[in-house]
Amino acid sequence: MNTATEPETLAELISDCADMPAGLRQQRPTAPTPPAPRAWTVDDTCHSQVEALGEYA
């Protein structure tokens, strides 16, 4: 591993990464769990906005 220069090829980058001490390698972080989706309902206002769109189909 050459720390004085940036790797110029993919092979050099892979080699540099393979030479890193295990203590410096980070484990993959776990992705946060997204919140549960909110319940969705169609009210009269929403329904009236799209009711006439059937004429365009």
Secondary structure per residue as TSV (DSSP state, phi and psi in degrees):
chain	resnum	aa	ss	phi	psi
A	1	M	-	360.0	131.3
A	2	N	-	-110.8	109.7
A	3	T	S	-86.2	-5.2
A	4	A	S	-82.8	-22.9
A	5	T	S	-130.9	158.6
A	6	E	-	-79.3	147.0
A	7	P	-	-65.0	140.9
A	8	E	-	-101.3	-14.7
A	9	T	S	-131.6	164.1
A	10	L	H	-64.1	-36.2
A	11	A	H	-62.6	-40.4
A	12	E	H	-66.1	-39.9
A	13	L	H	-62.9	-45.1
A	14	I	H	-62.6	-41.7
A	15	S	H	-63.1	-43.9
A	16	D	H	-61.8	-41.8
A	17	C	H	-67.3	-36.7
A	18	A	H	-68.0	-26.5
A	19	D	T	-84.7	-4.9
A	20	M	S	-68.0	138.4
A	21	P	-	-62.1	145.1
A	22	A	G	-58.3	-31.3
A	23	G	G	-67.5	-20.8
A	24	L	G	-91.5	-14.8
A	25	R	S	-78.0	134.3
A	26	Q	-	-92.3	143.3
A	27	Q	-	-76.1	154.5
A	28	R	-	-63.5	126.7
A	29	P	-	-71.3	149.0
A	30	T	-	-82.5	141.1
A	31	A	-	-73.5	140.6
A	32	P	-	-66.7	148.5
A	33	T	-	-78.0	124.7
A	34	P	-	-68.7	153.7
A	35	P	-	-67.2	154.5
A	36	A	-	-65.3	142.5
A	37	P	-	-66.6	147.0
A	38	R	-	-75.6	150.4
A	39	A	-	-64.5	141.7
A	40	W	-	-122.3	131.1
A	41	T	-	-133.3	156.0
A	42	V	-	-101.8	119.3
A	43	D	-	-96.2	177.5
A	44	D	H	-62.2	-35.9
A	45	T	H	-64.2	-46.5
A	46	C	H	-63.5	-43.6
A	47	H	H	-63.4	-40.3
A	48	S	H	-68.2	-28.2
A	49	Q	H	-69.6	-31.4
A	50	V	H	-106.6	-5.5
A	51	E	H	-59.2	-42.6
A	52	A	G	-78.3	-9.6
A	53	L	G	-68.8	-17.7
A	54	G	G	-60.8	-24.6
A	55	E	G	-67.6	-25.0
A	56	Y	G	-86.8	-10.7
A	57	A	-	-76.6	360.0
